[in-house]
Amino acid sequence: MKDLTKGKLKWEMVEWKFTYNDYKKMLSWEFEDKLIFSQQLILNELKSCKNPAIACSWGKCSVVLVHMIRQFCNKVLIIFNNTLVQYPEIYQYRNRLLKEWKIENYVETKPIKTFWECVKLYGFPKIRSRKTRTPMCCWYMKEKPTIDLIKKLRIDTIFVGLQATESMFRRL
């Protein structure tokens, strides 16, 4: 990996794996360097896959990711895990962007069990164990429907927009 301490990044092959110390150095980068590095990661991955998709919650991180990837590949599939419990504004924003950005390659997953069915069966969401951090509601509302869709459509890469600064788990 390029020295993360100085200089403008050049267009080159970059690794997507980096250490926590690398992450701390990246925080000090200029915006332009962060943008170029992100674009390099996207381009490298697009070159190596045949059937990519973007997981999109219609939050700020995933919308930025959709915008960035569509600059290089505007036909990439966008997947929305519709848990049916989002704020109405999320659906309005989704509809607006689908129309304004002329997004046609779009699909939604639906939950296998509703949130209230999960609460009735498993209680309110909590971390199940140290090994499995995902609450049961997330499994039935997001993860299982997404896994099924990935298999059905033979998706080989999923882009996910996460901001490392939002939690220690994401940083690590």
Secondary structure as the mmCIF struct_conf table of DSSP 4:
data_model
#
loop_
_struct_conf.conf_type_id
_struct_conf.id
_struct_conf.beg_label_comp_id
_struct_conf.beg_label_asym_id
_struct_conf.beg_label_seq_id
_struct_conf.end_label_comp_id
_struct_conf.end_label_asym_id
_struct_conf.end_label_seq_id
TURN_TY1_P TURN_TY1_P1 LEU A 4 THR A 5
BEND BEND1 LYS A 6 GLY A 7
HELX_LH_PP_P HELX_LH_PP_P1 LYS A 8 LYS A 10
BEND BEND2 TRP A 11 TRP A 11
BEND BEND3 TRP A 16 TRP A 16
HELX_RH_AL_P HELX_RH_AL_P1 TYR A 20 MET A 26
TURN_TY1_P TURN_TY1_P2 LEU A 27 SER A 28
BEND BEND4 TRP A 29 TRP A 29
HELX_RH_AL_P HELX_RH_AL_P2 PHE A 31 SER A 48
BEND BEND5 LYS A 50 ASN A 51
STRN STRN1 PRO A 52 ALA A 55
BEND BEND6 TRP A 58 GLY A 59
HELX_RH_AL_P HELX_RH_AL_P3 LYS A 60 ARG A 70
TURN_TY1_P TURN_TY1_P3 GLN A 71 PHE A 72
TURN_TY1_P TURN_TY1_P4 ASN A 74 LYS A 75
STRN STRN2 LEU A 77 ASN A 81
BEND BEND7 LEU A 84 LEU A 84
BEND BEND8 GLN A 86 GLN A 86
HELX_RH_AL_P HELX_RH_AL_P4 PRO A 88 GLU A 100
TURN_TY1_P TURN_TY1_P5 TRP A 101 LYS A 102
BEND BEND9 ASN A 105 ASN A 105
STRN STRN3 TYR A 106 THR A 109
BEND BEND10 ILE A 112 LYS A 113
HELX_RH_AL_P HELX_RH_AL_P5 PHE A 115 TYR A 122
BEND BEND11 PHE A 124 PHE A 124
BEND BEND12 ARG A 130 LYS A 131
BEND BEND13 THR A 134 THR A 134
HELX_RH_AL_P HELX_RH_AL_P6 MET A 136 CYS A 138
HELX_RH_PI_P HELX_RH_PI_P1 TRP A 139 GLU A 143
HELX_RH_AL_P HELX_RH_AL_P7 LYS A 144 LEU A 153
TURN_TY1_P TURN_TY1_P6 ARG A 154 ARG A 154
STRN STRN4 THR A 157 VAL A 160
HELX_RH_3T_P HELX_RH_3T_P1 ALA A 164 GLU A 166
HELX_RH_AL_P HELX_RH_AL_P8 MET A 168 ARG A 171
#
